Amino acid sequence: MRRTVALAVVLATVPAIAAERDTRAPATLPAQASTQLSRSLEGAERHPSHVWRDTPPLNDDGTVNGYVEISRGDRRKWEFDMRANRRALDRTIPAEVGGYPVNYGFVPQTVSYDGDPFDVLVLGPAIEGGRLVRGVIVGLMHMEDEKGLDSKVVISPVGKDGQPLYRLTAAEQQRIGGYFDRYKAHESGKFSKVPGWGGVSEGLSYITTTHAFFTTCRGHEEYSCTLAPALASAKAPSTR
């Protein structure tokens, strides 16, 4: 019941985006991603408390938890190290590409279609990397790269009135989407594209689905994992 109330808060406190679609996230986790999920869980075993494994994706007040790997403006590409339970420096983005246009990280207790945790973009000023933040869903950025589907939920911190402090305007979509359209152009054999944007309910669908992958698709190494219809259409994430 508390989770159902939390999701109701999300949808009640965030204004709908114009022409918002109610498309559900794909219900099948590819074999490579299922294998990576098992490896990530194995890597986290040594820690009695682990940020990705033990933090719920949603809070009782309806906010989404997001772990910030990369601060807005940072050209350093930090990635979360499951075995170390902290972020680690992977590489540096070339100066001509520029720093990240938005705070970038992941939603805990999720696994996305590429095997990594489901990505989150946090609007607003730069947030220190390594922090766990709360925000409400304001949209979804559809994205594809050489690994396949790589969509990212967009959240905003909230004010005292429970409303988002920052809006996902058309200008913000163009600024952020333009960066992710080109940020891999300098890497041989890699690509990225942002074909469009989704709304609040679609962003919520991706969180609930990737959380269901996290709880359901363990032990599916080398096999794809398709959620049962009841899980694929679930309105609330289960707890660990």
C-alpha positions as CSV (number, residue, x, y, z in Angstrom):
1,M,0.0,0.0,0.0
2,R,2.8,2.4,0.8
3,R,4.4,1.9,-2.6
4,T,1.0,2.5,-4.3
5,V,0.6,5.7,-2.5
6,A,4.2,6.7,-3.4
7,L,3.4,6.3,-7.1
8,A,0.2,8.2,-6.8
9,V,2.2,11.1,-5.3
10,V,4.6,11.0,-8.3
11,L,1.8,11.3,-10.8
12,A,-0.1,13.9,-8.7
13,T,2.7,16.3,-8.1
14,V,4.3,16.3,-11.5
15,P,2.5,18.2,-14.3
16,A,1.9,16.2,-17.4
17,I,4.1,16.8,-20.4
18,A,2.3,17.8,-23.6
19,A,1.3,14.9,-25.8
20,E,2.6,12.5,-23.2
21,R,2.6,8.9,-24.3
22,D,1.7,6.0,-22.0
23,T,4.1,3.5,-23.6
24,R,5.3,0.7,-21.5
25,A,9.0,-0.2,-21.3
26,P,10.1,-3.3,-23.2
27,A,9.6,-6.4,-21.0
28,T,12.6,-8.5,-22.1
29,L,16.1,-8.1,-20.7
30,P,18.7,-9.3,-23.3
31,A,20.9,-12.3,-22.4
32,Q,24.0,-10.1,-22.1
33,A,22.3,-7.8,-19.6
34,S,21.0,-10.8,-17.6
35,T,24.6,-12.1,-17.4
36,Q,25.8,-8.7,-16.3
37,L,23.2,-8.5,-13.6
38,S,24.5,-11.7,-12.0
39,R,28.1,-10.4,-12.2
40,S,27.0,-7.1,-10.6
41,L,25.3,-8.9,-7.7
42,E,28.3,-11.2,-7.3
43,G,30.6,-8.1,-7.1
44,A,28.3,-6.5,-4.5
45,E,28.3,-9.5,-2.2
46,R,31.3,-8.5,-0.2
47,H,29.6,-5.3,1.1
48,P,27.1,-5.6,3.9
49,S,25.5,-2.4,2.6
50,H,25.7,-1.5,-1.0
51,V,24.4,1.6,-2.8
52,W,23.0,0.0,-5.9
53,R,21.9,-3.3,-4.4
54,D,20.2,-2.0,-1.2
55,T,18.8,1.4,-1.9
56,P,15.1,1.3,-3.2
57,P,14.4,3.0,-6.5
58,L,11.4,4.9,-5.0
59,N,10.7,6.5,-1.6
60,D,7.4,6.5,0.3
61,D,6.9,10.1,-0.6
62,G,6.9,9.2,-4.3
63,T,10.4,10.6,-5.1
64,V,12.9,8.7,-7.1
65,N,16.4,7.9,-5.7
66,G,19.3,8.8,-8.1
67,Y,23.0,8.2,-7.5
68,V,25.0,10.9,-9.2
69,E,28.1,9.5,-11.0
70,I,28.9,12.6,-13.1
71,S,28.3,16.2,-12.1
72,R,26.9,18.7,-14.7
73,G,29.8,20.3,-16.5
74,D,32.3,17.5,-15.7
75,R,34.3,16.1,-18.6
76,R,35.4,13.1,-16.6
77,K,33.4,9.9,-17.3
78,W,32.9,8.3,-13.9
79,E,31.3,4.9,-13.7
80,F,30.1,3.0,-10.6
81,D,32.4,0.1,-9.6
82,M,30.1,-2.6,-8.2
83,R,33.0,-4.4,-6.4
84,A,34.3,-1.2,-4.8
85,N,30.8,0.2,-4.0
86,R,31.8,3.6,-5.3
87,R,32.4,5.4,-8.6
88,A,35.7,5.2,-10.5
89,L,37.2,7.3,-13.3
90,D,36.7,5.6,-16.7
91,R,38.0,8.2,-19.1
92,T,37.9,11.9,-20.0
93,I,35.6,13.4,-22.6
94,P,37.5,15.5,-25.2
95,A,37.4,19.2,-24.7
96,E,35.7,19.8,-28.1
97,V,32.8,17.6,-26.9
98,G,32.4,19.5,-23.6
99,G,31.2,18.5,-20.2
100,Y,28.0,16.7,-19.4
101,P,25.0,19.0,-19.8
102,V,23.1,17.5,-16.8
103,N,23.9,15.6,-13.6
104,Y,24.2,11.9,-14.7
105,G,23.9,8.7,-12.7
106,F,21.6,5.7,-12.1
107,V,18.5,4.5,-10.2
108,P,19.4,1.9,-7.6
109,Q,18.0,-1.6,-7.6
110,T,17.6,-1.5,-11.4
111,V,19.3,-3.2,-14.4
112,S,18.7,-1.8,-17.9
113,Y,18.9,-3.3,-21.4
114,D,22.7,-2.9,-21.7
115,G,23.3,-4.6,-18.3
116,D,24.1,-1.4,-16.4
117,P,21.8,0.2,-13.8
118,F,19.1,2.3,-15.4
119,D,20.3,5.8,-16.1
120,V,19.0,8.9,-14.5
121,L,19.5,12.6,-15.5
122,V,19.0,15.1,-12.7
123,L,18.1,18.6,-13.7
124,G,19.5,21.7,-12.0
125,P,22.9,23.0,-11.0
126,A,25.9,20.7,-10.6
127,I,25.6,18.0,-7.9
128,E,28.7,16.5,-6.3
129,G,29.5,13.1,-7.7
130,G,28.9,10.2,-5.3
131,R,25.8,11.7,-3.7
132,L,22.4,10.1,-3.5
133,V,19.6,12.5,-4.4
134,R,15.8,12.5,-4.5
135,G,13.6,13.9,-7.3
136,V,10.4,13.6,-9.1
137,I,10.0,12.3,-12.7
138,V,9.6,15.0,-15.3
139,G,10.2,12.9,-18.4
140,L,12.2,10.2,-20.3
141,M,15.0,10.6,-22.9
142,H,14.8,7.9,-25.5
143,M,18.4,6.9,-26.5
144,E,20.0,4.2,-28.5
145,D,23.7,3.3,-28.9
146,E,25.9,0.5,-30.1
147,K,24.7,-1.7,-27.2
148,G,21.0,-1.1,-28.0
149,L,18.3,0.7,-26.0
150,D,19.8,3.1,-23.5
151,S,16.9,5.4,-22.4
152,K,17.3,7.6,-19.4
153,V,14.7,8.9,-16.9
154,V,14.8,12.6,-16.1
155,I,14.1,13.8,-12.6
156,S,14.1,17.2,-10.8
157,P,14.7,18.0,-7.2
158,V,11.5,19.3,-5.5
159,G,10.7,22.4,-3.6
160,K,9.0,22.8,-0.2
161,D,5.6,22.6,-2.1
162,G,6.5,19.2,-3.5
163,Q,6.7,20.6,-7.0
164,P,9.7,20.1,-9.3
165,L,12.2,23.0,-9.1
166,Y,13.2,22.6,-12.8
167,R,11.2,21.9,-15.9
168,L,12.1,19.7,-18.9
169,T,11.4,22.4,-21.4
170,A,11.8,22.1,-25.2
171,A,15.0,24.1,-24.9
172,E,16.4,21.7,-22.2
173,Q,15.5,18.8,-24.4
174,Q,17.4,20.3,-27.3
175,R,20.4,21.2,-25.2
176,I,20.6,17.8,-23.4
177,G,19.6,15.7,-26.4
178,G,22.0,17.4,-28.7
179,Y,24.9,16.5,-26.4
180,F,24.0,12.8,-26.2
181,D,23.5,12.8,-30.0
182,R,27.2,13.6,-30.5
183,Y,29.1,12.7,-27.4
184,K,30.3,9.4,-28.8
185,A,31.2,10.7,-32.3
186,H,34.9,10.7,-31.5
187,E,34.9,7.0,-30.4
188,S,35.6,4.5,-33.2
189,G,32.8,1.8,-33.6
190,K,30.5,3.6,-31.2
191,F,27.4,5.8,-31.8
192,S,24.5,7.4,-29.9
193,K,21.3,9.0,-31.0
194,V,18.3,10.5,-29.2
195,P,15.2,9.8,-31.3
196,G,12.7,11.5,-29.0
197,W,11.3,12.1,-25.5
198,G,8.7,10.5,-23.3
199,G,6.6,11.7,-20.5
200,V,6.2,11.1,-16.8
201,S,4.3,7.8,-16.9
202,E,6.7,6.4,-19.5
203,G,9.6,7.3,-17.2
204,L,7.9,5.6,-14.3
205,S,7.3,2.5,-16.5
206,Y,11.0,2.2,-17.2
207,I,11.8,2.4,-13.5
208,T,9.3,-0.2,-12.5
209,T,10.3,-2.5,-15.3
210,T,14.1,-2.2,-14.8
211,H,13.5,-2.8,-11.0
212,A,11.5,-5.9,-11.9
213,F,14.4,-7.1,-14.0
214,F,16.6,-6.6,-10.9
215,T,14.4,-8.7,-8.6
216,T,13.3,-11.3,-11.2
217,C,16.1,-11.9,-13.7
218,R,18.8,-13.2,-11.3
219,G,20.3,-16.5,-12.4
220,H,19.5,-16.1,-16.1
221,E,23.1,-16.0,-17.2
222,E,23.4,-16.3,-21.0
223,Y,19.6,-16.2,-21.4
224,S,17.2,-13.4,-22.0
225,C,14.6,-12.8,-19.3
226,T,11.1,-11.8,-20.1
227,L,8.8,-10.6,-17.4
228,A,5.4,-12.1,-16.8
229,P,2.6,-9.9,-17.9
230,A,1.7,-9.1,-14.3
231,L,5.2,-7.9,-13.6
232,A,5.6,-6.1,-16.9
233,S,2.5,-4.0,-16.2
234,A,3.1,-3.6,-12.5
235,K,2.4,-0.1,-11.1
236,A,4.7,-0.4,-8.1
237,P,8.2,-1.8,-7.6
238,S,8.6,-4.7,-5.2
239,T,11.1,-4.4,-2.3
240,R,14.3,-6.4,-2.0
